[in-house]
Amino acid sequence: MTRIRRLVLDVLKPHHPSTIELAGKLSVVDGVTGVNIGLYEVDQRTENIKITIEGDNIEYEVVKKEIEKLGAVIHSIDEVAAGSLLVEEVETLQDR
């Protein structure tokens, strides 16, 4: 089984529950050691957020269920880091 250490998710959520409540729910999921949520866009009914989750052994399906329980939906998985060590993305010439 793959040992996921970081997940970055693009998520669409309703205004309620709050981002604070969502972060709190995700922070107590087994294998999660930290959660960061950034707000990118707001409209009349929804918020587009980026969720970064780090941990020792994150189970994607458990995280997904918690997000969906609160009425949100994952648009995409934007980054995954797996293994025994977190590897940071390196800028290449093509990125400049």
N, C-alpha and C positions, 0 to 999 in steps of 0.2 A: 504494500500500500504506500502511496506517495505521501510523504510528510510535508504538508503545506505550511510554510512559515509566514507568508505575506499574501494577502488578497487585496486587490484594488478593484472596486466595483462601481459602475455607473448605475445609479438607482433613481427611479421616479417614485416619489411618495406624496401622499396627501399632506396638507398642512398639519393635521392632527392624526396621530400623536406627534409630539414635538421631536425635533432632532435630538434634543437632550435625552428624551425617553428612549428613542431608538438606540442611541449610543450606550445608554445604561443596560438595555436588554442584551445587546451584542457583547458588551464587556464581560458578562458573567457566563457566556457560553464556554463549555469545556474546551480547553486548548487555546483560548484567546487570552492574550496578555495585555493587549492595547487596541484602542479604536480611535480613529480620527475621522471626522465627518466635515466636509467642506460643502458649502452651498454655492451652486453655480448659476441657477436660474429659478425664478419664481414667477408663476402665473396665478390666475384667479383661484385655481383649485389645487395646484400641485407645486412641488419643489423638485428640482433636479439636483441631486447631491452626488458627491464622490465619497465613498467609504473606503478607508484604508484600515485593514485589520492585520495585526501581527500576533504571532503566538508560537507555541511549541509544536502544535499538531492541529491545525484548523481543519475542521470537517465542513467542506463546502455545503453539503446538503443540509446540515444542521443550521448553518448561518442563513442559507436561503429560506428555510422554513420560518425562522425567527423574523426575517425581513417581511415575508409574505403574511405572517400572522398580524402584522401591524398595517396591512393594506398597501404595502409598497411592492414594487416589481423591479427586478434586476434587468437593466437594459443590456449590459455587457460586462464581461470580465476583462478589465483593462490591463491587469498585471497579475502574475503569479510568481512567487518565489518558493522553491521547494528544496528539500535536502537538509543537511545538518548545519548549513551555514547560509546566512543571507548574502546574496551576491547583488551588489549595487549595479545599476545600469551604467555603462560607460559611454560617453559621448564619442562618436566617430566623425570622420570628415563629412560624411553624408548628412549628419545631424546639424551641421553649421549652416 
